[in-house]
Amino acid sequence: MRKMIVATLSLMLSAGMLLAGPVIFESFDKEKMELKVKDGDKEITYKLNDKTTYKAGDKEVKSEKALEMFDKMKQGKTKLDVTGEKDVATEVKFAKAKKPPQ
């Protein structure tokens, strides 16, 4: 019985802490290190820190390069996958660039 209760509580906590899914880029504030995204009709602000990891496809992206990528993104056009705990982003995945047909 105790194992079932512990397992249920663990599942609830992990599901509540980690939020992931495709969102639309809205803006990035380099001074505050805040990333604003839109998830449906809801606008969410994530704080970025030294522990935040960045990926493009399956490849790791250095934080300096990721910050440059945020500056070049178009508001309302770019999709990201953001994983976070409450309002702190733990991982940001950039959409892999599509190669033009040859």
N, C-alpha and C positions, 0 to 999 in steps of 0.2 A: 504494500500500500504506500509506504514512504517513497519507494522508487518511482511509482507512478506520479505522485504529487511533485516530487523534485523534477522529473522529466517534463511534466506539464508546465511548471513554473519556468523552467529553463527555456522551453520553446516560446512561451509568451514573452519573456524578457528579450530573447534574441530577435524575435519578430518585431517587437516594438522599438528596439534600438536601431536596427538596420533598415534603412529605407533606400531602395534602389529602383531605378527605372528611367526610361528615356524622358528627358525634359528639354525645353527650349531655352537657349541662352538669351538672357535679357541684358545684363550689364556686368561689368567687373570694376571694382574700386581697388586700385593697386595700393593706395595708402592704408585703407582699412583691411585689406586682404579679404574682401567680401565678394562672393559670386552670387548674383541674382539670376534665378531661373524661373521659368513658368511651367507648372505641371497642370495642364488643363486650364482651368480658370484661376487657379491658385498660384500666387507668386511666393517663392521661397528664397530666403537669403541664407547662404552657407558661408561660414567662416573657414578660411584656408589657413593651415599652419605648417610647421616643419614636418609633421607626420603624414600630411596628405600626400598620396601617391598619384601619379598621372600616367595614363596609358593612351597610346594611339594604336588601335588594333590590339595586338598582343605584345607590343613593344613598350618598354618603360620610357617615359619622357622625363627629362630633368626639369626641375621646378622652374628654372630660369626660362627655358624654352616654352614651358606651359604658360607662363605669365605673358610671354610675347604672343602666343597663340590666342589668349583671351583678348588682347588688345586688337587683334586683327579680325576677330569674329564679328559677324553682322547680327545686330539685334533682331530677334524673332525668326532667324533663318537657320541657325546652327543647332543641331541636336547633340546632347551630351547624356551620358549615363553617370549619375552621381550617387555614390553610396555614402551615407553619413549616419552619425549618431546625434540625434536631436538637431542642432543647428551647426554642427561641425562636420565638414566633408572629410571622409577618410580616403576616398578614392574618386577620381574623376577620369572617365574614359571618353576620349574624343572619337568622333565618328571617323572611320578609316576613309581616306580620300579615294574616290572612285577614279579608276583609270579610264581615260577616254577610249572609245572603241577604235580599233585600227583597221 
